Structure formats: C-alpha cells, structure tokens
Amino acid sequence: MAAHNTDQVAISRCRRCGYEAESGSDSWNRIDSPPFTGITQCPDCGSTDVLTGR
Ligand SMILES: [Zn+2]
C-alpha cells in the first residue's frame, strides 16, 4: 500500500538568496503575526519573498 509519488513534493525557494527547502517543512520560518499569518520566511536571510509550490 505504499504509493510513492515524488512529484507531490513541493519545493519553496527564496527569491532573495536562493535558499530552497520543502514547502511547509520545519526548515522554513513561519510568521504568525496578523495580518501576515502563515507567511513563509526564509531562515537564511529573513526575506518573506518566497516562491512556494514547485
Ligand atoms: Zn533567503
């Protein structure tokens, strides 16, 4: 019953420094201050200009 589908692994990338990690992983910082709840932040340079998805 193992359905391996690596195509479903989405990678997010920081547009400022090029940092890459799996979308939604603990590698990314998460901003939870309204109104920016759930915003992904680069742990490397602190930029929130992150491309999510693939
Ligand atoms: Zn960055």
mmCIF file of the protein (N, C-alpha, C, O) and its ligand, coordinates in Angstrom:
data_MODEL
# 
_entry.id   MODEL 
# 
loop_
_entity.id 
_entity.type 
_entity.pdbx_number_of_molecules 
1 polymer     1 
2 non-polymer 1 
# 
_entity_poly.entity_id                      1 
_entity_poly.type                           'polypeptide(L)' 
_entity_poly.nstd_linkage                   no 
_entity_poly.nstd_monomer                   no 
_entity_poly.pdbx_seq_one_letter_code       MAAHNTDQVAISRCRRCGYEAESGSDSWNRIDSPPFTGITQCPDCGSTDVLTGR 
_entity_poly.pdbx_seq_one_letter_code_can   MAAHNTDQVAISRCRRCGYEAESGSDSWNRIDSPPFTGITQCPDCGSTDVLTGR 
_entity_poly.pdbx_strand_id                 A 
# 
loop_
_entity_poly_seq.entity_id 
_entity_poly_seq.num 
_entity_poly_seq.mon_id 
_entity_poly_seq.hetero 
1 1  MET n 
1 2  ALA n 
1 3  ALA n 
1 4  HIS n 
1 5  ASN n 
1 6  THR n 
1 7  ASP n 
1 8  GLN n 
1 9  VAL n 
1 10 ALA n 
1 11 ILE n 
1 12 SER n 
1 13 ARG n 
1 14 CYS n 
1 15 ARG n 
1 16 ARG n 
1 17 CYS n 
1 18 GLY n 
1 19 TYR n 
1 20 GLU n 
1 21 ALA n 
1 22 GLU n 
1 23 SER n 
1 24 GLY n 
1 25 SER n 
1 26 ASP n 
1 27 SER n 
1 28 TRP n 
1 29 ASN n 
1 30 ARG n 
1 31 ILE n 
1 32 ASP n 
1 33 SER n 
1 34 PRO n 
1 35 PRO n 
1 36 PHE n 
1 37 THR n 
1 38 GLY n 
1 39 ILE n 
1 40 THR n 
1 41 GLN n 
1 42 CYS n 
1 43 PRO n 
1 44 ASP n 
1 45 CYS n 
1 46 GLY n 
1 47 SER n 
1 48 THR n 
1 49 ASP n 
1 50 VAL n 
1 51 LEU n 
1 52 THR n 
1 53 GLY n 
1 54 ARG n 
# 
loop_
_struct_asym.id 
_struct_asym.entity_id 
A 1 
B 2 
# 
loop_
_chem_comp.id 
_chem_comp.type 
_chem_comp.mon_nstd_flag 
ALA 'L-peptide linking' y 
ARG 'L-peptide linking' y 
ASN 'L-peptide linking' y 
ASP 'L-peptide linking' y 
CYS 'L-peptide linking' y 
GLN 'L-peptide linking' y 
GLU 'L-peptide linking' y 
GLY 'peptide linking'   y 
HIS 'L-peptide linking' y 
ILE 'L-peptide linking' y 
LEU 'L-peptide linking' y 
MET 'L-peptide linking' y 
PHE 'L-peptide linking' y 
PRO 'L-peptide linking' y 
SER 'L-peptide linking' y 
THR 'L-peptide linking' y 
TRP 'L-peptide linking' y 
TYR 'L-peptide linking' y 
VAL 'L-peptide linking' y 
ZN  non-polymer         . 
# 
_pdbx_entity_nonpoly.entity_id   2 
_pdbx_entity_nonpoly.name        ? 
_pdbx_entity_nonpoly.comp_id     ZN 
# 
_pdbx_nonpoly_scheme.asym_id         B 
_pdbx_nonpoly_scheme.entity_id       2 
_pdbx_nonpoly_scheme.mon_id          ZN 
_pdbx_nonpoly_scheme.ndb_seq_num     1 
_pdbx_nonpoly_scheme.pdb_seq_num     101 
_pdbx_nonpoly_scheme.auth_seq_num    101 
_pdbx_nonpoly_scheme.pdb_mon_id      ZN 
_pdbx_nonpoly_scheme.auth_mon_id     ZN 
_pdbx_nonpoly_scheme.pdb_strand_id   A 
_pdbx_nonpoly_scheme.pdb_ins_code    . 
# 
loop_
_atom_site.group_PDB 
_atom_site.id 
_atom_site.type_symbol 
_atom_site.label_atom_id 
_atom_site.label_alt_id 
_atom_site.label_comp_id 
_atom_site.label_asym_id 
_atom_site.label_entity_id 
_atom_site.label_seq_id 
_atom_site.pdbx_PDB_ins_code 
_atom_site.Cartn_x 
_atom_site.Cartn_y 
_atom_site.Cartn_z 
_atom_site.occupancy 
_atom_site.B_iso_or_equiv 
_atom_site.pdbx_formal_charge 
_atom_site.auth_seq_id 
_atom_site.auth_comp_id 
_atom_site.auth_asym_id 
_atom_site.auth_atom_id 
_atom_site.pdbx_PDB_model_num 
ATOM   1   N  N  . MET A 1 1  ? 0.818  -1.214 0.000  1.00 0.00 ? 1   MET A N  1 
ATOM   2   C  CA . MET A 1 1  ? 0.000  0.000  0.000  1.00 0.00 ? 1   MET A CA 1 
ATOM   3   C  C  . MET A 1 1  ? 0.844  1.253  0.000  1.00 0.00 ? 1   MET A C  1 
ATOM   4   O  O  . MET A 1 1  ? 0.392  2.325  0.402  1.00 0.00 ? 1   MET A O  1 
ATOM   5   N  N  . ALA A 1 2  ? 2.044  1.109  -0.443 1.00 0.00 ? 2   ALA A N  1 
ATOM   6   C  CA . ALA A 1 2  ? 2.919  2.281  -0.468 1.00 0.00 ? 2   ALA A CA 1 
ATOM   7   C  C  . ALA A 1 2  ? 2.838  2.988  -1.813 1.00 0.00 ? 2   ALA A C  1 
ATOM   8   O  O  . ALA A 1 2  ? 3.251  2.457  -2.844 1.00 0.00 ? 2   ALA A O  1 
ATOM   9   N  N  . ALA A 1 3  ? 2.311  4.162  -1.776 1.00 0.00 ? 3   ALA A N  1 
ATOM   10  C  CA . ALA A 1 3  ? 2.185  4.946  -3.009 1.00 0.00 ? 3   ALA A CA 1 
ATOM   11  C  C  . ALA A 1 3  ? 3.220  6.067  -3.011 1.00 0.00 ? 3   ALA A C  1 
ATOM   12  O  O  . ALA A 1 3  ? 2.992  7.154  -2.480 1.00 0.00 ? 3   ALA A O  1 
ATOM   13  N  N  . HIS A 1 4  ? 4.331  5.778  -3.609 1.00 0.00 ? 4   HIS A N  1 
ATOM   14  C  CA . HIS A 1 4  ? 5.379  6.790  -3.654 1.00 0.00 ? 4   HIS A CA 1 
ATOM   15  C  C  . HIS A 1 4  ? 5.185  7.701  -4.863 1.00 0.00 ? 4   HIS A C  1 
ATOM   16  O  O  . HIS A 1 4  ? 5.219  7.257  -6.011 1.00 0.00 ? 4   HIS A O  1 
ATOM   17  N  N  . ASN A 1 5  ? 4.988  8.951  -4.584 1.00 0.00 ? 5   ASN A N  1 
ATOM   18  C  CA . ASN A 1 5  ? 4.819  9.907  -5.680 1.00 0.00 ? 5   ASN A CA 1 
ATOM   19  C  C  . ASN A 1 5  ? 5.657  11.139 -5.384 1.00 0.00 ? 5   ASN A C  1 
ATOM   20  O  O  . ASN A 1 5  ? 5.190  12.081 -4.744 1.00 0.00 ? 5   ASN A O  1 
ATOM   21  N  N  . THR A 1 6  ? 6.886  11.123 -5.851 1.00 0.00 ? 6   THR A N  1 
ATOM   22  C  CA . THR A 1 6  ? 7.801  12.221 -5.547 1.00 0.00 ? 6   THR A CA 1 
ATOM   23  C  C  . THR A 1 6  ? 7.390  13.517 -6.232 1.00 0.00 ? 6   THR A C  1 
ATOM   24  O  O  . THR A 1 6  ? 7.876  14.593 -5.883 1.00 0.00 ? 6   THR A O  1 
ATOM   25  N  N  . ASP A 1 7  ? 6.500  13.410 -7.199 1.00 0.00 ? 7   ASP A N  1 
ATOM   26  C  CA . ASP A 1 7  ? 6.047  14.618 -7.881 1.00 0.00 ? 7   ASP A CA 1 
ATOM   27  C  C  . ASP A 1 7  ? 5.233  15.520 -6.960 1.00 0.00 ? 7   ASP A C  1 
ATOM   28  O  O  . ASP A 1 7  ? 5.027  16.698 -7.251 1.00 0.00 ? 7   ASP A O  1 
ATOM   29  N  N  . GLN A 1 8  ? 4.775  14.954 -5.846 1.00 0.00 ? 8   GLN A N  1 
ATOM   30  C  CA . GLN A 1 8  ? 3.952  15.744 -4.937 1.00 0.00 ? 8   GLN A CA 1 
ATOM   31  C  C  . GLN A 1 8  ? 4.778  16.500 -3.914 1.00 0.00 ? 8   GLN A C  1 
ATOM   32  O  O  . GLN A 1 8  ? 4.228  17.223 -3.083 1.00 0.00 ? 8   GLN A O  1 
ATOM   33  N  N  . VAL A 1 9  ? 6.085  16.342 -3.964 1.00 0.00 ? 9   VAL A N  1 
ATOM   34  C  CA . VAL A 1 9  ? 6.943  17.097 -3.054 1.00 0.00 ? 9   VAL A CA 1 
ATOM   35  C  C  . VAL A 1 9  ? 7.185  18.486 -3.630 1.00 0.00 ? 9   VAL A C  1 
ATOM   36  O  O  . VAL A 1 9  ? 7.883  18.648 -4.630 1.00 0.00 ? 9   VAL A O  1 
ATOM   37  N  N  . ALA A 1 10 ? 6.596  19.476 -2.981 1.00 0.00 ? 10  ALA A N  1 
ATOM   38  C  CA . ALA A 1 10 ? 6.734  20.844 -3.465 1.00 0.00 ? 10  ALA A CA 1 
ATOM   39  C  C  . ALA A 1 10 ? 7.933  21.516 -2.805 1.00 0.00 ? 10  ALA A C  1 
ATOM   40  O  O  . ALA A 1 10 ? 8.148  21.395 -1.599 1.00 0.00 ? 10  ALA A O  1 
ATOM   41  N  N  . ILE A 1 11 ? 8.690  22.210 -3.604 1.00 0.00 ? 11  ILE A N  1 
ATOM   42  C  CA . ILE A 1 11 ? 9.857  22.925 -3.095 1.00 0.00 ? 11  ILE A CA 1 
ATOM   43  C  C  . ILE A 1 11 ? 9.595  24.423 -3.132 1.00 0.00 ? 11  ILE A C  1 
ATOM   44  O  O  . ILE A 1 11 ? 9.162  24.971 -4.146 1.00 0.00 ? 11  ILE A O  1 
ATOM   45  N  N  . SER A 1 12 ? 9.865  25.070 -2.012 1.00 0.00 ? 12  SER A N  1 
ATOM   46  C  CA . SER A 1 12 ? 9.776  26.522 -1.976 1.00 0.00 ? 12  SER A CA 1 
ATOM   47  C  C  . SER A 1 12 ? 11.171 27.113 -2.096 1.00 0.00 ? 12  SER A C  1 
ATOM   48  O  O  . SER A 1 12 ? 12.149 26.522 -1.639 1.00 0.00 ? 12  SER A O  1 
ATOM   49  N  N  . ARG A 1 13 ? 11.252 28.285 -2.715 1.00 0.00 ? 13  ARG A N  1 
ATOM   50  C  CA . ARG A 1 13 ? 12.562 28.884 -2.915 1.00 0.00 ? 13  ARG A CA 1 
ATOM   51  C  C  . ARG A 1 13 ? 12.539 30.364 -2.570 1.00 0.00 ? 13  ARG A C  1 
ATOM   52  O  O  . ARG A 1 13 ? 11.632 31.097 -2.964 1.00 0.00 ? 13  ARG A O  1 
ATOM   53  N  N  . CYS A 1 14 ? 13.557 30.791 -1.824 1.00 0.00 ? 14  CYS A N  1 
ATOM   54  C  CA . CYS A 1 14 ? 13.704 32.198 -1.501 1.00 0.00 ? 14  CYS A CA 1 
ATOM   55  C  C  . CYS A 1 14 ? 14.198 32.958 -2.736 1.00 0.00 ? 14  CYS A C  1 
ATOM   56  O  O  . CYS A 1 14 ? 15.186 32.569 -3.359 1.00 0.00 ? 14  CYS A O  1 
ATOM   57  N  N  . ARG A 1 15 ? 13.509 34.033 -3.079 1.00 0.00 ? 15  ARG A N  1 
ATOM   58  C  CA . ARG A 1 15 ? 13.876 34.768 -4.288 1.00 0.00 ? 15  ARG A CA 1 
ATOM   59  C  C  . ARG A 1 15 ? 15.051 35.701 -4.036 1.00 0.00 ? 15  ARG A C  1 
ATOM   60  O  O  . ARG A 1 15 ? 15.642 36.225 -4.980 1.00 0.00 ? 15  ARG A O  1 
ATOM   61  N  N  . ARG A 1 16 ? 15.391 35.910 -2.775 1.00 0.00 ? 16  ARG A N  1 
ATOM   62  C  CA . ARG A 1 16 ? 16.492 36.824 -2.471 1.00 0.00 ? 16  ARG A CA 1 
ATOM   63  C  C  . ARG A 1 16 ? 17.840 36.107 -2.461 1.00 0.00 ? 16  ARG A C  1 
ATOM   64  O  O  . ARG A 1 16 ? 18.793 36.552 -3.101 1.00 0.00 ? 16  ARG A O  1 
ATOM   65  N  N  . CYS A 1 17 ? 17.913 34.989 -1.724 1.00 0.00 ? 17  CYS A N  1 
ATOM   66  C  CA . CYS A 1 17 ? 19.213 34.329 -1.568 1.00 0.00 ? 17  CYS A CA 1 
ATOM   67  C  C  . CYS A 1 17 ? 19.258 32.963 -2.242 1.00 0.00 ? 17  CYS A C  1 
ATOM   68  O  O  . CYS A 1 17 ? 20.325 32.359 -2.354 1.00 0.00 ? 17  CYS A O  1 
ATOM   69  N  N  . GLY A 1 18 ? 18.086 32.469 -2.698 1.00 0.00 ? 18  GLY A N  1 
ATOM   70  C  CA . GLY A 1 18 ? 18.082 31.198 -3.407 1.00 0.00 ? 18  GLY A CA 1 
ATOM   71  C  C  . GLY A 1 18 ? 17.967 29.989 -2.508 1.00 0.00 ? 18  GLY A C  1 
ATOM   72  O  O  . GLY A 1 18 ? 18.105 28.859 -2.976 1.00 0.00 ? 18  GLY A O  1 
ATOM   73  N  N  . TYR A 1 19 ? 17.716 30.201 -1.220 1.00 0.00 ? 19  TYR A N  1 
ATOM   74  C  CA . TYR A 1 19 ? 17.534 29.083 -0.287 1.00 0.00 ? 19  TYR A CA 1 
ATOM   75  C  C  . TYR A 1 19 ? 16.351 28.230 -0.731 1.00 0.00 ? 19  TYR A C  1 
ATOM   76  O  O  . TYR A 1 19 ? 15.305 28.753 -1.115 1.00 0.00 ? 19  TYR A O  1 
ATOM   77  N  N  . GLU A 1 20 ? 16.528 26.915 -0.676 1.00 0.00 ? 20  GLU A N  1 
ATOM   78  C  CA . GLU A 1 20 ? 15.470 26.008 -1.078 1.00 0.00 ? 20  GLU A CA 1 
ATOM   79  C  C  . GLU A 1 20 ? 15.202 24.977 0.004  1.00 0.00 ? 20  GLU A C  1 
ATOM   80  O  O  . GLU A 1 20 ? 16.130 24.456 0.623  1.00 0.00 ? 20  GLU A O  1 
ATOM   81  N  N  . ALA A 1 21 ? 13.923 24.684 0.228  1.00 0.00 ? 21  ALA A N  1 
ATOM   82  C  CA . ALA A 1 21 ? 13.531 23.632 1.157  1.00 0.00 ? 21  ALA A CA 1 
ATOM   83  C  C  . ALA A 1 21 ? 12.126 23.180 0.808  1.00 0.00 ? 21  ALA A C  1 
ATOM   84  O  O  . ALA A 1 21 ? 11.401 23.852 0.074  1.00 0.00 ? 21  ALA A O  1 
ATOM   85  N  N  . GLU A 1 22 ? 11.764 22.047 1.339  1.00 0.00 ? 22  GLU A N  1 
ATOM   86  C  CA . GLU A 1 22 ? 10.434 21.513 1.061  1.00 0.00 ? 22  GLU A CA 1 
ATOM   87  C  C  . GLU A 1 22 ? 9.352  22.437 1.618  1.00 0.00 ? 22  GLU A C  1 
ATOM   88  O  O  . GLU A 1 22 ? 9.461  22.929 2.741  1.00 0.00 ? 22  GLU A O  1 
ATOM   89  N  N  . SER A 1 23 ? 8.327  22.662 0.834  1.00 0.00 ? 23  SER A N  1 
ATOM   90  C  CA . SER A 1 23 ? 7.241  23.554 1.249  1.00 0.00 ? 23  SER A CA 1 
ATOM   91  C  C  . SER A 1 23 ? 6.588  23.047 2.527  1.00 0.00 ? 23  SER A C  1 
ATOM   92  O  O  . SER A 1 23 ? 6.253  21.868 2.644  1.00 0.00 ? 23  SER A O  1 
ATOM   93  N  N  . GLY A 1 24 ? 6.413  23.951 3.480  1.00 0.00 ? 24  GLY A N  1 
ATOM   94  C  CA . GLY A 1 24 ? 5.738  23.591 4.714  1.00 0.00 ? 24  GLY A CA 1 
ATOM   95  C  C  . GLY A 1 24 ? 6.587  22.831 5.703  1.00 0.00 ? 24  GLY A C  1 
ATOM   96  O  O  . GLY A 1 24 ? 6.095  22.428 6.757  1.00 0.00 ? 24  GLY A O  1 
ATOM   97  N  N  . SER A 1 25 ? 7.868  22.625 5.383  1.00 0.00 ? 25  SER A N  1 
ATOM   98  C  CA . SER A 1 25 ? 8.726  21.887 6.296  1.00 0.00 ? 25  SER A CA 1 
ATOM   99  C  C  . SER A 1 25 ? 9.216  22.801 7.411  1.00 0.00 ? 25  SER A C  1 
ATOM   100 O  O  . SER A 1 25 ? 9.055  24.019 7.352  1.00 0.00 ? 25  SER A O  1 
ATOM   101 N  N  . ASP A 1 26 ? 9.824  22.184 8.436  1.00 0.00 ? 26  ASP A N  1 
ATOM   102 C  CA . ASP A 1 26 ? 10.328 22.951 9.568  1.00 0.00 ? 26  ASP A CA 1 
ATOM   103 C  C  . ASP A 1 26 ? 11.548 23.775 9.210  1.00 0.00 ? 26  ASP A C  1 
ATOM   104 O  O  . ASP A 1 26 ? 12.015 24.587 10.009 1.00 0.00 ? 26  ASP A O  1 
ATOM   105 N  N  . SER A 1 27 ? 12.066 23.564 8.003  1.00 0.00 ? 27  SER A N  1 
ATOM   106 C  CA . SER A 1 27 ? 13.232 24.324 7.573  1.00 0.00 ? 27  SER A CA 1 
ATOM   107 C  C  . SER A 1 27 ? 12.894 25.799 7.388  1.00 0.00 ? 27  SER A C  1 
ATOM   108 O  O  . SER A 1 27 ? 13.765 26.663 7.497  1.00 0.00 ? 27  SER A O  1 
ATOM   109 N  N  . TRP A 1 28 ? 11.636 26.077 7.110  1.00 0.00 ? 28  TRP A N  1 
ATOM   110 C  CA . TRP A 1 28 ? 11.203 27.450 6.901  1.00 0.00 ? 28  TRP A CA 1 
ATOM   111 C  C  . TRP A 1 28 ? 10.707 28.063 8.197  1.00 0.00 ? 28  TRP A C  1 
ATOM   112 O  O  . TRP A 1 28 ? 10.139 27.373 9.043  1.00 0.00 ? 28  TRP A O  1 
ATOM   113 N  N  . ASN A 1 29 ? 10.921 29.359 8.347  1.00 0.00 ? 29  ASN A N  1 
ATOM   114 C  CA . ASN A 1 29 ? 10.297 30.075 9.445  1.00 0.00 ? 29  ASN A CA 1 
ATOM   115 C  C  . ASN A 1 29 ? 8.851  30.389 9.074  1.00 0.00 ? 29  ASN A C  1 
ATOM   116 O  O  . ASN A 1 29 ? 8.505  30.525 7.900  1.00 0.00 ? 29  ASN A O  1 
ATOM   117 N  N  . ARG A 1 30 ? 8.036  30.498 10.086 1.00 0.00 ? 30  ARG A N  1 
ATOM   118 C  CA . ARG A 1 30 ? 6.628  30.785 9.845  1.00 0.00 ? 30  ARG A CA 1 
ATOM   119 C  C  . ARG A 1 30 ? 6.231  32.026 10.637 1.00 0.00 ? 30  ARG A C  1 
ATOM   120 O  O  . ARG A 1 30 ? 6.391  32.079 11.856 1.00 0.00 ? 30  ARG A O  1 
ATOM   121 N  N  . ILE A 1 31 ? 5.716  33.013 9.930  1.00 0.00 ? 31  ILE A N  1 
ATOM   122 C  CA . ILE A 1 31 ? 5.272  34.237 10.588 1.00 0.00 ? 31  ILE A CA 1 
ATOM   123 C  C  . ILE A 1 31 ? 3.792  34.121 10.927 1.00 0.00 ? 31  ILE A C  1 
ATOM   124 O  O  . ILE A 1 31 ? 2.965  33.850 10.056 1.00 0.00 ? 31  ILE A O  1 
ATOM   125 N  N  . ASP A 1 32 ? 3.471  34.325 12.185 1.00 0.00 ? 32  ASP A N  1 
ATOM   126 C  CA . ASP A 1 32 ? 2.079  34.197 12.605 1.00 0.00 ? 32  ASP A CA 1 
ATOM   127 C  C  . ASP A 1 32 ? 1.541  35.483 13.201 1.00 0.00 ? 32  ASP A C  1 
ATOM   128 O  O  . ASP A 1 32 ? 0.644  35.454 14.044 1.00 0.00 ? 32  ASP A O  1 
ATOM   129 N  N  . SER A 1 33 ? 2.084  36.612 12.767 1.00 0.00 ? 33  SER A N  1 
ATOM   130 C  CA . SER A 1 33 ? 1.591  37.891 13.237 1.00 0.00 ? 33  SER A CA 1 
ATOM   131 C  C  . SER A 1 33 ? 0.579  38.454 12.241 1.00 0.00 ? 33  SER A C  1 
ATOM   132 O  O  . SER A 1 33 ? 0.932  38.700 11.087 1.00 0.00 ? 33  SER A O  1 
ATOM   133 N  N  . PRO A 1 34 ? -0.657 38.662 12.656 1.00 0.00 ? 34  PRO A N  1 
ATOM   134 C  CA . PRO A 1 34 ? -1.668 39.219 11.767 1.00 0.00 ? 34  PRO A CA 1 
ATOM   135 C  C  . PRO A 1 34 ? -1.219 40.554 11.206 1.00 0.00 ? 34  PRO A C  1 
ATOM   136 O  O  . PRO A 1 34 ? -0.571 41.311 11.928 1.00 0.00 ? 34  PRO A O  1 
ATOM   137 N  N  . PRO A 1 35 ? -1.527 40.888 9.955  1.00 0.00 ? 35  PRO A N  1 
ATOM   138 C  CA . PRO A 1 35 ? -2.355 40.073 9.051  1.00 0.00 ? 35  PRO A CA 1 
ATOM   139 C  C  . PRO A 1 35 ? -1.540 39.099 8.210  1.00 0.00 ? 35  PRO A C  1 
ATOM   140 O  O  . PRO A 1 35 ? -2.026 38.578 7.206  1.00 0.00 ? 35  PRO A O  1 
ATOM   141 N  N  . PHE A 1 36 ? -0.307 38.856 8.620  1.00 0.00 ? 36  PHE A N  1 
ATOM   142 C  CA . PHE A 1 36 ? 0.558  38.003 7.803  1.00 0.00 ? 36  PHE A CA 1 
ATOM   143 C  C  . PHE A 1 36 ? 0.613  36.579 8.322  1.00 0.00 ? 36  PHE A C  1 
ATOM   144 O  O  . PHE A 1 36 ? 1.675  35.958 8.307  1.00 0.00 ? 36  PHE A O  1 
ATOM   145 N  N  . THR A 1 37 ? -0.500 36.058 8.775  1.00 0.00 ? 37  THR A N  1 
ATOM   146 C  CA . THR A 1 37 ? -0.498 34.709 9.341  1.00 0.00 ? 37  THR A CA 1 
ATOM   147 C  C  . THR A 1 37 ? -0.161 33.670 8.280  1.00 0.00 ? 37  THR A C  1 
ATOM   148 O  O  . THR A 1 37 ? -0.688 33.685 7.168  1.00 0.00 ? 37  THR A O  1 
ATOM   149 N  N  . GLY A 1 38 ? 0.723  32.783 8.658  1.00 0.00 ? 38  GLY A N  1 
ATOM   150 C  CA . GLY A 1 38 ? 1.052  31.680 7.776  1.00 0.00 ? 38  GLY A CA 1 
ATOM   151 C  C  . GLY A 1 38 ? 2.008  32.045 6.662  1.00 0.00 ? 38  GLY A C  1 
ATOM   152 O  O  . GLY A 1 38 ? 2.163  31.297 5.697  1.00 0.00 ? 38  GLY A O  1 
ATOM   153 N  N  . ILE A 1 39 ? 2.652  33.198 6.793  1.00 0.00 ? 39  ILE A N  1 
ATOM   154 C  CA . ILE A 1 39 ? 3.613  33.599 5.772  1.00 0.00 ? 39  ILE A CA 1 
ATOM   155 C  C  . ILE A 1 39 ? 4.917  32.829 5.966  1.00 0.00 ? 39  ILE A C  1 
ATOM   156 O  O  . ILE A 1 39 ? 5.402  32.674 7.087  1.00 0.00 ? 39  ILE A O  1 
ATOM   157 N  N  . THR A 1 40 ? 5.461  32.360 4.880  1.00 0.00 ? 40  THR A N  1 
ATOM   158 C  CA . THR A 1 40 ? 6.737  31.648 4.930  1.00 0.00 ? 40  THR A CA 1 
ATOM   159 C  C  . THR A 1 40 ? 7.892  32.638 4.873  1.00 0.00 ? 40  THR A C  1 
ATOM   160 O  O  . THR A 1 40 ? 7.913  33.538 4.035  1.00 0.00 ? 40  THR A O  1 
ATOM   161 N  N  . GLN A 1 41 ? 8.845  32.461 5.770  1.00 0.00 ? 41  GLN A N  1 
ATOM   162 C  CA . GLN A 1 41 ? 10.005 33.346 5.816  1.00 0.00 ? 41  GLN A CA 1 
ATOM   163 C  C  . GLN A 1 41 ? 11.285 32.538 5.692  1.00 0.00 ? 41  GLN A C  1 
ATOM   164 O  O  . GLN A 1 41 ? 11.419 31.477 6.301  1.00 0.00 ? 41  GLN A O  1 
ATOM   165 N  N  . CYS A 1 42 ? 12.215 33.038 4.910  1.00 0.00 ? 42  CYS A N  1 
ATOM   166 C  CA . CYS A 1 42 ? 13.497 32.381 4.736  1.00 0.00 ? 42  CYS A CA 1 
ATOM   167 C  C  . CYS A 1 42 ? 14.303 32.429 6.039  1.00 0.00 ? 42  CYS A C  1 
ATOM   168 O  O  . CYS A 1 42 ? 14.499 33.507 6.599  1.00 0.00 ? 42  CYS A O  1 
ATOM   169 N  N  . PRO A 1 43 ? 14.774 31.268 6.530  1.00 0.00 ? 43  PRO A N  1 
ATOM   170 C  CA . PRO A 1 43 ? 15.556 31.222 7.761  1.00 0.00 ? 43  PRO A CA 1 
ATOM   171 C  C  . PRO A 1 43 ? 16.974 31.730 7.555  1.00 0.00 ? 43  PRO A C  1 
ATOM   172 O  O  . PRO A 1 43 ? 17.701 31.981 8.516  1.00 0.00 ? 43  PRO A O  1 
ATOM   173 N  N  . ASP A 1 44 ? 17.356 31.877 6.302  1.00 0.00 ? 44  ASP A N  1 
ATOM   174 C  CA . ASP A 1 44 ? 18.723 32.251 5.980  1.00 0.00 ? 44  ASP A CA 1 
ATOM   175 C  C  . ASP A 1 44 ? 18.895 33.766 5.951  1.00 0.00 ? 44  ASP A C  1 
ATOM   176 O  O  . ASP A 1 44 ? 19.794 34.302 6.599  1.00 0.00 ? 44  ASP A O  1 
ATOM   177 N  N  . CYS A 1 45 ? 18.040 34.455 5.204  1.00 0.00 ? 45  CYS A N  1 
ATOM   178 C  CA . CYS A 1 45 ? 18.187 35.901 5.058  1.00 0.00 ? 45  CYS A CA 1 
ATOM   179 C  C  . CYS A 1 45 ? 17.017 36.669 5.648  1.00 0.00 ? 45  CYS A C  1 
ATOM   180 O  O  . CYS A 1 45 ? 17.057 37.897 5.717  1.00 0.00 ? 45  CYS A O  1 
ATOM   181 N  N  . GLY A 1 46 ? 15.963 35.954 6.081  1.00 0.00 ? 46  GLY A N  1 
ATOM   182 C  CA . GLY A 1 46 ? 14.843 36.620 6.719  1.00 0.00 ? 46  GLY A CA 1 
ATOM   183 C  C  . GLY A 1 46 ? 13.835 37.212 5.757  1.00 0.00 ? 46  GLY A C  1 
ATOM   184 O  O  . GLY A 1 46 ? 12.882 37.862 6.184  1.00 0.00 ? 46  GLY A O  1 
ATOM   185 N  N  . SER A 1 47 ? 14.028 36.999 4.475  1.00 0.00 ? 47  SER A N  1 
ATOM   186 C  CA . SER A 1 47 ? 13.105 37.540 3.489  1.00 0.00 ? 47  SER A CA 1 
ATOM   187 C  C  . SER A 1 47 ? 11.805 36.752 3.460  1.00 0.00 ? 47  SER A C  1 
ATOM   188 O  O  . SER A 1 47 ? 11.796 35.536 3.654  1.00 0.00 ? 47  SER A O  1 
ATOM   189 N  N  . THR A 1 48 ? 10.714 37.457 3.217  1.00 0.00 ? 48  THR A N  1 
ATOM   190 C  CA . THR A 1 48 ? 9.430  36.758 3.047  1.00 0.00 ? 48  THR A CA 1 
ATOM   191 C  C  . THR A 1 48 ? 9.072  36.643 1.577  1.00 0.00 ? 48  THR A C  1 
ATOM   192 O  O  . THR A 1 48 ? 7.967  36.230 1.225  1.00 0.00 ? 48  THR A O  1 
ATOM   193 N  N  . ASP A 1 49 ? 10.009 37.008 0.731  1.00 0.00 ? 49  ASP A N  1 
ATOM   194 C  CA . ASP A 1 49 ? 9.791  36.899 -0.715 1.00 0.00 ? 49  ASP A CA 1 
ATOM   195 C  C  . ASP A 1 49 ? 10.136 35.484 -1.156 1.00 0.00 ? 49  ASP A C  1 
ATOM   196 O  O  . ASP A 1 49 ? 11.168 35.233 -1.779 1.00 0.00 ? 49  ASP A O  1 
ATOM   197 N  N  . VAL A 1 50 ? 9.235  34.568 -0.810 1.00 0.00 ? 50  VAL A N  1 
ATOM   198 C  CA . VAL A 1 50 ? 9.492  33.152 -1.036 1.00 0.00 ? 50  VAL A CA 1 
ATOM   199 C  C  . VAL A 1 50 ? 8.503  32.600 -2.064 1.00 0.00 ? 50  VAL A C  1 
ATOM   200 O  O  . VAL A 1 50 ? 7.290  32.773 -1.942 1.00 0.00 ? 50  VAL A O  1 
ATOM   201 N  N  . LEU A 1 51 ? 9.038  31.953 -3.048 1.00 0.00 ? 51  LEU A N  1 
ATOM   202 C  CA . LEU A 1 51 ? 8.200  31.273 -4.040 1.00 0.00 ? 51  LEU A CA 1 
ATOM   203 C  C  . LEU A 1 51 ? 7.773  29.922 -3.483 1.00 0.00 ? 51  LEU A C  1 
ATOM   204 O  O  . LEU A 1 51 ? 8.613  29.057 -3.233 1.00 0.00 ? 51  LEU A O  1 
ATOM   205 N  N  . THR A 1 52 ? 6.486  29.741 -3.289 1.00 0.00 ? 52  THR A N  1 
ATOM   206 C  CA . THR A 1 52 ? 6.005  28.454 -2.795 1.00 0.00 ? 52  THR A CA 1 
ATOM   207 C  C  . THR A 1 52 ? 5.517  27.600 -3.951 1.00 0.00 ? 52  THR A C  1 
ATOM   208 O  O  . THR A 1 52 ? 5.284  28.084 -5.058 1.00 0.00 ? 52  THR A O  1 
ATOM   209 N  N  . GLY A 1 53 ? 5.370  26.326 -3.662 1.00 0.00 ? 53  GLY A N  1 
ATOM   210 C  CA . GLY A 1 53 ? 4.934  25.413 -4.717 1.00 0.00 ? 53  GLY A CA 1 
ATOM   211 C  C  . GLY A 1 53 ? 6.129  24.766 -5.384 1.00 0.00 ? 53  GLY A C  1 
ATOM   212 O  O  . GLY A 1 53 ? 7.137  24.506 -4.728 1.00 0.00 ? 53  GLY A O  1 
ATOM   213 N  N  . ARG A 1 54 ? 6.036  24.505 -6.662 1.00 0.00 ? 54  ARG A N  1 
ATOM   214 C  CA . ARG A 1 54 ? 7.104  23.829 -7.340 1.00 0.00 ? 54  ARG A CA 1 
ATOM   215 C  C  . ARG A 1 54 ? 7.955  24.803 -8.149 1.00 0.00 ? 54  ARG A C  1 
ATOM   216 O  O  . ARG A 1 54 ? 8.918  24.391 -8.796 1.00 0.00 ? 54  ARG A O  1 
HETATM 217 ZN ZN . ZN  B 2 .  ? 16.682 33.879 1.719  1.00 0.00 2 101 ZN  A ZN 1 
# 
